Amino acid sequence: MVLIDAAPHTERMAQSVLLTGAAGRVGTAILGGLSDDYEWRLLDRDPPTGDQPGEFVVADITDGEAVREAMEGIDVVIHLAGDPRPEAPWNSVLTNNIDGTQTVFEAAVDAGVEKVAFASSNHAVGNYETEERTPEMYRAHDDYLLDGTELPRPSNLYGVSKAAGETLGRYYHDEYDLSVVCVRIGNLTEGHPPIDYERGQAMWLSYRDCAHLFDRCIQADYDYEIVYGISDNDRKYYSLERARDVLDYDPQDNSAHYDGDERVLEPDA
Amino acid sequence: MVLIDAAPHTERMAQSVLLTGAAGRVGTAILGGLSDDYEWRLLDRDPPTGDQPGEFVVADITDGEAVREAMEGIDVVIHLAGDPRPEAPWNSVLTNNIDGTQTVFEAAVDAGVEKVAFASSNHAVGNYETEERTPEMYRAHDDYLLDGTELPRPSNLYGVSKAAGETLGRYYHDEYDLSVVCVRIGNLTEGHPPIDYERGQAMWLSYRDCAHLFDRCIQADYDYEIVYGISDNDRKYYSLERARDVLDYDPQDNSAHYDGDERVLEPDA
């Protein structure tokens, strides 16, 4: 027998990716950029409102049985599900964010998943923004920089829950050799960066940079990482070094290239 | 009017200290050394078996109402209550250790408590003890040292819960100006250090050093601290620098001064 068609062997099989919290804002940005690139299984407690790629599982992240079933045949998990409100009360983040994330890591290990990208948050380190440092740290000339090696310093109980999720990831990596990347997501907005909000401009994440960053979380090889998920903003006080070095993240956007809601085609130096 | 008896003003009033998990091993060591020094309110889910100083509250740490009541008139809280088993299942540490600790911090802030000393654990950083580093790191000649600025790296879900408690402490300090010290307790044994167990000898904490350390947590002034709770062991891989500098901790014991279960009066150099 002569093999005359090698295409099925040379063409890379699309990876199966489970996206929890798919209907949220981060999920929307990811699917906006990557819907055709992977075999998607989307999970959300709310049913889809429009056309979605792949399969859709309607389930709450605290439903262990449903989460375990959703892991079957999955290569990579992007775990976004949880209560996204910075002002969420303790009981909600304890259940949805801390317990929910443990459920995801445990199920991922049991199912033989290779990688989990966990949506952490800038709120896990929000209290580094002390009165003494702000607003100067939000400005381009200031060189204060967090790089992901600092201890958590949450600005709310939501941030506490995200830091706990990062620590769970560390444990599941160390114990079970699961690749885990925690992405401390900044201020994600569609279109232009936040207006008249220096902090938001400093940690802006554009939709296309968001999709690209999670694409790199699916593709890259890593052990355990904490990275910052922001665009390449002049105003940034989060280092992009680990995201660039480990994930090959190459952001295209910068909040400084906008004036109000207008894109400035020739950015100022 | 002439003040002729200044004694009530110069003699320091004993501080009121709430000790949660009072019936456990750490509580026993603390009360063994400090029972006469403070106005104690002891809280445990198990009623006392012997004579105890002060008041005793029988309550579970997850009983928010009981914890809030127990905070009344308290200056300092030593929070030990929780599931102490390194192999404890997730649901237990989620409820007893993570949720229980949030209940304690929240109630402490509401009651106007000044300081909380939180019993964290060596298990919060147990996975720094990698195959490559052990057993060398347990030996006196090895200079590997954790100092409390490193990110958590738990060796079990119990350790994850202790790291989450530390992060809660950071939050309650930053937001409410509560003084918080997290003590990563090593291997506490009464009498002599563990025999034929290098790791235990490296992180040994004697009963008298334990009582003295928590005495310093009651007395010293601090903002937010993570310290290691061990004796001054030759084998140590945990730094005592922050405990010495911030708390004025001055440990008297060293596991190297024992040979088997015998105290060596003239320690080897």
Chai-1 contact restraints between the chains, C-beta under 6 A:
chainA,res_idxA,chainB,res_idxB,connection_type,confidence,min_distance_angstrom,max_distance_angstrom,comment,restraint_id
A,W90,B,Q102,contact,1.0,0.0,6.0,A-B,restraint_1
A,L94,B,D99,contact,1.0,0.0,6.0,A-B,restraint_2
A,D99,B,L94,contact,1.0,0.0,6.0,A-B,restraint_3
A,Q102,B,W90,contact,1.0,0.0,6.0,A-B,restraint_4
A,N127,B,D174,contact,1.0,0.0,6.0,A-B,restraint_5
A,P152,B,T167,contact,1.0,0.0,6.0,A-B,restraint_6
A,R153,B,R170,contact,1.0,0.0,6.0,A-B,restraint_7
A,P154,B,Y171,contact,1.0,0.0,6.0,A-B,restraint_8
A,V160,B,T167,contact,1.0,0.0,6.0,A-B,restraint_9
A,V160,B,L168,contact,1.0,0.0,6.0,A-B,restraint_10
A,V160,B,Y171,contact,1.0,0.0,6.0,A-B,restraint_11
A,A163,B,T167,contact,1.0,0.0,6.0,A-B,restraint_12
A,A164,B,A164,contact,1.0,0.0,6.0,A-B,restraint_13
A,T167,B,P152,contact,1.0,0.0,6.0,A-B,restraint_14
A,T167,B,V160,contact,1.0,0.0,6.0,A-B,restraint_15
A,T167,B,A163,contact,1.0,0.0,6.0,A-B,restraint_16
A,L168,B,V160,contact,1.0,0.0,6.0,A-B,restraint_17
A,R170,B,R153,contact,1.0,0.0,6.0,A-B,restraint_18
A,Y171,B,P154,contact,1.0,0.0,6.0,A-B,restraint_19
A,Y171,B,V160,contact,1.0,0.0,6.0,A-B,restraint_20
A,D174,B,N127,contact,1.0,0.0,6.0,A-B,restraint_21
